[in-house]
């Protein structure tokens, strides 16, 4: 259901549409609500014309030709519903409204307390009709057709001359015959049918029969509302189509159109804001729960680390029983002795020295500042020109698990060298050659 207040201004009077109701009202009412107003006048001249020149002068060129040909009594205001540029010119779909009628309508719209957008029925007719598309609409006893193709725009209109069904049938046949070639080429899928405003369901059937006979099938029928009015049923797409096309077809200044659009956005934006707020609240709760879980996990880990630290401290402060101290000392001595076995070490030296190195002296002593540690001091001499043998010897001893530190040579002879060798904890004492 359309919640807009829509007014139809016709030659026979004014109608107010709201919801599923329609009522006839006095002309130029004082409105207390926003409204969409559609001019659906029988005496407005509407057509499609082609011009050469710049499209910026479209209104002036049309007004001059309308006045020259006497198509409107007195001065006229030109409303351009659609304009397309062509090679060396342009084509315009327009309506020429009596200047007096136009000025009165616009002045009345400005005087209303709320937004009041003005539109015209031909603007609704062409709204959203794309290339190779056509739309036919019935308004009371007037049948209109608009189409757009690669060649340009096409418009046609017929008025039923009489109140009987035969008059409506004749008008429908005239219009469809005038555009039969175009309509049959476009086909049923490209043609829309809409009942802009009528109280006669029989007129709708008469016109649809004429359209189907030309198309060879049923066109797309725009959904129409049924409005209750004075005991009758009005069939109309006007309220829904006016709401749909108001943003582009309204003739008001741009500021008024923007204000009307902004007002329609308030409710959707309020809903979106509420949803965003709800989502942020939910996210906030989830983040709070996650933070609480992280705090709990952190506290548990801190408690476990504290307990582990206390256990380490308790173990480190335990003193060994006095009875075990001699055994521990003996074990350490055995371990040190195993690492510094002189027999195994001499065998290792012999294997690593080769023919170019002569070992002068080997001593087991304590390194400086380390009373409990032990190290071998090796003094040797390398043959002249065989310094590379010392490098190879150092590499092999390190590979066997010994850490070497160069010392000042004990013997002052050419090629003399001295090294301190400290065993690693798990030194194998074996030389892998």
Secondary structure, DSSP 8 states (H G I E B T S, - for coil): ---S-EEEEETTEEEEEETTEEEEE-SS---SS-EEEEEE-TT-EEEEEEEES-GGGHHHHHHHHHHHHT-SSS-EEEEEEEEEEETTEEEEEEEEEEHHHHHHHHHHHHHSSS-EEEEEHHHHHHTT--TTEEEEEEETTEEEEEEEETTEEEEEEEE-SSSSHHHHHHHHHHHHHHTHHHHHHH-GGGEEEEEEEBS-HHHHHHHHHHHHHHHTS--EE---EEEEETTEEEEESHHHHHHHHHHHH--S-HHHHHHHHHHHHHHHHHHHHHHHHHHHHHHHHHHHHHHHHHHHHHHHHHHHHHHHHHHHHHHHT----HHHHHHHHHHHHHHHHHHT-HHHHHHHHHHHH-SSEEEEEEEEE--TT-TT--EEEEEEEE-TT-HHHHHHHHHHHHHTTEEEEEE--SS-STTEEEEEEEE-TT-------
